[in-house]
Structures are given as structure tokens and as C-alpha cells.
Amino acid sequence: FVVTCARTNRDYLAGACSAEMAERIHVNYHGADLTRFSPARHHRGERFRIMSCGWLKEYKGFHYLLDALATLVARGLDATLELAGDGPQKAFLERKADTLGIRDRVTFHGFVGHERLAELYRTCDAFVLPSIVMGSYGRQDVIPNVLAEAMAVGVPVVGSRIGGVPELIDDGESGLLVQERDAIGLADALERIWEDRALASRLSAKGREKVERIWNREKNLTELAALINVHVADSRSGLAA
């Protein structure tokens, strides 16, 4: 049997395999500690507080997020961005924010610990990760933990339609998906979340439900151990317990 942790789903793998082999394929995501990222009562303010997080490298697509923020401001929205993380693109992103005239609306937090990260999730109105694919076989996100963590906290999320992200985000149900490298699409998705409170509330609730179902670390470890024990000889029973 095969256990795969991310990147693709069982249906895709099954389509490339024989029927007999397809029955031996199981998907088991690594998951997160959902008690650390628990839902919190959200108080919406006058400003639209957007958050993102990750290594400040090109494949994360943060430069498109800055373009999207500038678009929202041009449309008359009082929006801000909390960006957590550090990396080699930081100086470039700071200069780009200056050029776009939104430097006073962007807070570069640098590296933050888990407690501070959870606090940032709980104080934002939307979380977005605008990941891109770097060339045909270049670096890209698979299923970023930060998207699942934000969903676990109950934050409406926006992600790129690449890699395994659509496995986590059901577009229009547990979050919104946008084509990569589409700053206007990002702005449109974020504006929908801000303007449509019913949508934001539904995405928040369904996002939490989705991670509880597929991204609960303790549940996934238990299921993985059970799978291993089923396929290990009786003489070695309890190996994965």
C-alpha cells in the first residue's frame, strides 16, 4: 500500500494506477495541533486587516499581494497588511511598498513565534497566501501549513490555485481560490470577503470544519498508525501503537 502526505489526492493517483493498486492508496496529511490554533471570537473594526505569513522568497508571491493591496486602497477600501516572516526578498518588498505608496499600510513583522502568529491570525479579517509556481519544474508551495492554521482559527482565507492548495480550500466553500500571479483577482477575492459578511462567516465556519476533518494532527497520526498495523504481520502487532 502507499501512504502519501500531500501534493496530490487519491483520485489523481488512482487515475494513474490499476484498479487493484488504487485500492491500496491512502492519503494521510501531516496536520497541525488544532488546540494551538483554536477559533476565536472576531471583532471587525473600521479597517480591513489582511494578513499573510511565510518565507519572504519569490515563490510565495508576496509582491502580487502588495499590488492587490494597492488596488484595494485605490478602490477606496481602508485596508492594511500584516506580513509575518523573514527572508531575502524583504528589502525588495519594502521598496515595492514605498513605490506603490502603501508603505504606511504594511507592517513587516519579521520572524514570529507560534504564540504571536496565532495572535495575528485572530486579529485579522482575512488571510491570503498568493503562492506562484517558479517555472515548469520550479519551487512552489504544496499545502502550506499557514493556510490550514488560519482556517483553524476561523479566518476566511484566499489561496492560489496551484499544487495541493485546492485539496485544502474548496473554492467558495472553505475559502477562495485565485489564479496565480493575478493581483486583480486577489483584490477581488479580498474585497468579496470584506463586503459580504455572510460569505466571510460561511468561509470561516467551513474552513474550520475542513481542517478538523483532514488536518487534525492527532487524528491523522492515529489513522496512520492504524493503517500500518493493518498491513504489518501479526507477529509485529503493536509496532505503530
N, C-alpha and C positions, 0 to 999 in steps of 0.2 A: 504494500500500500504506500501511498505518497501523502505526506502532510506538507502543505505549503502555507506560509505565514502571511503573504501579502502579494502584491504586484498584479495578480490576476485572479479570476474567480474560477470556481469549479466548472461552470458551464463552458468557459473558454477552453479549459484543459480537456474537458470531456469531449469537446468537438474535435480535438486533435488526436484522440485516442480511440481504441476499440471500445465497444460497449462493455466488455469484461473488465478492461482496465479502468474505465470511467467509474465503475462501482467501487474501485479501490482508492479513489482520490477523495481526500478530505481537506477542507480549508480550515485552518486554525490561526486566527490573528493573535499577535502577541499581547495586545491590550494594554490597559493602564489601570492604575489604582483609582477607582472611581470615588472612593471615600475622600481622597485628597482633593478631587475636583468635583465637589458636590454642588448642586443647584443653589442659587441664592436669590432672594427677592430683589428684583431690579427696579431702580428708581430712575426713570427717564428725566433728563434735565432739558434745558433750552438748547444746549449744543449737542450735535450729533457726534458721539465719541466712537471713533473707529479704532480698532486695534489690529496689530499684526505682530508676528514673532518669528524669529529664525536666524540662521547664519546669514550675514549680510554678504551674499555672493549673488552673481548674476542670475543663476538658475532659479532663485527664489522670486524673481520678478518684481522686487520692491520698487524699481524705477517706474513700472507701469502703475503701481498703486499711487505714487506721488502724482502722476499725470491724472489719475482718476480723482484724487482729492482736489487738485486744481480745477478740474471740470465741475465738481460739486460746488465749490466755492463760487465759480463763475455763474452757476445756476442760481445762486442766492442762498445756498444752504450754509449754515454756520457749523462747519464740520472741522474736526481735529483728528489727528492720528497719533496714537501711542505705539511706537515701534520698539520692541524689545529684542535684543540680540546684538552681537558684535561681529565684525569681520572686515575683510579687505575692501568692501565696497562702501564703507561708512562715509569716508570723505567725499566720494563721488555723489552719494545720496544727499549729503548735506549741501553740497554745491548746487545740485539739481533743485532742491527745495528752495534755495535762495533765488535761483534763476526763475522759478515758477512763481515767486512771490508768496510762498506759503510757509516760509521757514518758521514763522511765529506760531504756526498751527501744527507743527510736527515736533514731538518730543522723542529724542533718541535716548532710550534708557540704557543702552549697552546690555551687557550680560546681567540677568537677574536670576535669583534662586527660585525654587519651586513655590515657596510661600508668596513671594512678591508677584510671581507670574499668575498665580491663582487669583490674587487680589486685583490685578489688572484685568483679567478676564471678567471678573464680577462687576467691574465699574464701567465696562464698555457697552455700547448699544449694538455693535456688530463686529465680527471678527472676519478678516479676509486674508487669504494666502494666495497670491497671484502667480503661482509657480509656472515656469516655462520649461520646454524641452530644448536643450542645447545641442542642436544638430540632430542628424538621423540616429546616432547612437550615443549622444552626449548625456551628460549628467541631468538627472531630473528627480523630482520627488516621487515617491511611490504612494504611500498613505501616510502623510505627515502626522506625527503624534499631536502637534499643536491644534490641528483641526478637531481631532477627537476630544482633546481636553477642553476646548472651548465649547463644543457641543455638550460635553458632560456637565459643564457649569450652567448650561442653558442659554448660551449666547447664539443668536442667529449667525450662520456662517456663510461665506462665499468662497468657493474654491475654483480652481481651473479644471477644465475637462481633459485631464491627462492622467496617465499611469493608472494607479488604483484608486484615485480620488473618487470616481463615480461609484466605487464599491461602498464607500463610507457615506457619501452625500447623494441622496435621491433627490434630483432636481425638482424644486418646488414643493418638496415634502419635508425632508430633514435638513434642507439648506438650499442654496442656489449655486448653479454651475455656470461658468462663463468660459468662452473660448480663450485659450492662452494668448498673450500679447494684445489683448483687447481692452485698452484703458477706458474707452467709452462704455463697453459692456460692463466693466467693473463698476463704473459710476452709476450706470442704470440699475444694476442689481442692488447696490448700496442705497440708492435713492428709494427703490421699492421698499426696502426694509424700513427706512425712516418714515416714509409717507403712509405706509399701510400697517397699522398697528396690529390688525388681526393676523396678517401674514407673519409679522415678526413673532407674535405669540405662538402661532402654529409651528413655525420653524424651530423655535426654542423648545417646545414640548416634544416634538417629533425627533429633534436632534438628540435630546437626552435619551429618549426611548431607543433610538438606533444604537447608540454606544452601549447602553445597558445590554442590548441583545447580542452585539458582535464584538465589543471592545472591552469587556469586563475581564481584567487580567486573572482574577481568581477563578472565575467561571471557565475561562479558556484553558487555564492550566489543568483544572480538574478534568475537562473533556479530553485534553491531550493525553493525560495520564491514563484515562480510561481506554482511549484508542490504542495506546501502546500495550497496555495489559491484555487487551483482547487478542493482539497479534503476537504476543510473546508466549513461548511454550509454557505449559503448566508448571514445569519444573522450576521456572524462574518467576513464578507468580509473585506479585508484590514489588517487582523491580521498580516500577514507576510510581509506587504509592508515596 
